[in-house]
Amino acid sequence: MIAYILATCVPGNEKEVIAKMKGLPNVTEVNGVMGKYDIFVKIEAKDPSKVDAAISKARNVEHITSTVTMPAIYGQGGTVDDA
């Protein structure tokens, strides 16, 4: 299972939030981005409960002000089809 999170954080805390996100279990990619959101997070695990737990932890990282979570849909393209 794959899920993506788009997060906004308190301005000036992006590097700290990215560092904390990188240390979370099942987080496979974290990038700062420009635009409406500040941080892109990719979460991957075979067990959906591990993805859910990682999402909960990511959403509770200090200085995160809002998130949008997008679980990938299997069978609709991308690397998800290869799994």
Buried (B, 14 or more C-beta within 10 A) or exposed (E): BBBBBBBBBEEEBBEBBBEBBEEBEBBEEBEEEEEEBBBBBBBBBEEEEBBBBBBEBBBEBEBBEEBEBEBBEEEEEEEBEEE
